[in-house]
Amino acid sequence: MILTALLLSFTWSWGDFLAPKLLLNVDNTTLAVAMSSGYLDPMGNPMINIQAVGALLYLLPVVVIFSFTQRYFMGSSLGSAVKG
């Protein structure tokens, strides 16, 4: 139960977009806000390749944490559904 709460609270705070967008200035922002508001070429067009790499780096910690804890996460959720 504690591991599930830890995993869900990490992904919730990691994926938060609105609060950092509203409360933080441009220099101290999160990766999600920086990816959505920056990375423009001199013509003003978005740089898709840099945004794709940023999205990959943004998802990497969540995937790594889940891959290390998925045995315990799935075991606890499946074990709680067994009756008897």
C-alpha positions in Angstrom: 0.0 0.0 0.0 2.8 2.4 0.8 4.6 1.6 -2.5 1.4 2.3 -4.4 1.0 5.6 -2.6 4.6 6.5 -3.3 4.3 5.7 -7.0 1.1 7.6 -7.5 2.2 10.6 -5.6 5.5 10.7 -7.6 3.7 10.5 -10.9 1.1 13.1 -9.8 3.7 15.7 -8.8 6.0 14.8 -11.7 3.2 15.3 -14.2 1.8 18.5 -12.7 1.7 21.3 -15.4 -0.7 23.9 -14.3 0.8 24.9 -10.9 4.4 25.3 -12.1 3.1 27.2 -15.2 1.2 29.7 -12.9 3.4 29.9 -9.9 7.0 29.7 -11.1 9.0 32.1 -13.2 10.6 31.2 -16.5 14.0 30.6 -15.1 12.9 28.1 -12.4 10.3 26.1 -14.2 9.8 22.4 -14.7 10.7 20.4 -17.8 7.0 20.1 -19.0 6.5 23.8 -18.9 9.8 24.5 -20.6 9.0 22.1 -23.4 5.6 23.7 -24.0 6.8 27.3 -23.9 10.3 27.2 -25.4 12.4 25.6 -28.0 11.6 27.7 -31.0 13.9 28.2 -34.0 14.8 31.8 -35.1 11.8 31.8 -37.4 9.4 31.1 -34.5 8.6 27.5 -35.4 8.7 24.8 -32.8 11.7 22.5 -32.9 10.0 19.1 -33.0 13.1 17.0 -32.6 14.1 18.7 -29.3 10.5 18.4 -28.0 10.5 14.7 -28.8 13.8 14.1 -26.9 12.4 16.2 -24.0 9.3 14.1 -23.9 11.4 11.0 -23.8 13.5 12.3 -21.0 10.3 13.5 -19.2 8.9 9.9 -19.3 12.1 8.1 -18.5 12.0 8.5 -14.6 8.4 7.3 -14.4 9.1 4.2 -16.6 12.3 3.3 -14.6 10.6 3.6 -11.2 7.6 1.6 -12.4 9.9 -1.1 -14.0 11.7 -1.6 -10.7 8.6 -1.6 -8.6 6.1 -3.3 -10.9 6.5 -6.8 -9.3 5.5 -5.4 -5.9 2.9 -3.0 -7.4 1.1 -5.7 -9.3 1.5 -8.3 -6.6 -0.1 -6.1 -4.0 -3.0 -5.1 -6.2 -3.7 -8.7 -7.4 -3.2 -10.1 -3.9 -5.8 -7.8 -2.4 -8.4 -9.1 -4.9 -8.1 -12.7 -3.9 -10.8 -13.9 -1.5 -10.2 -16.4 1.2 
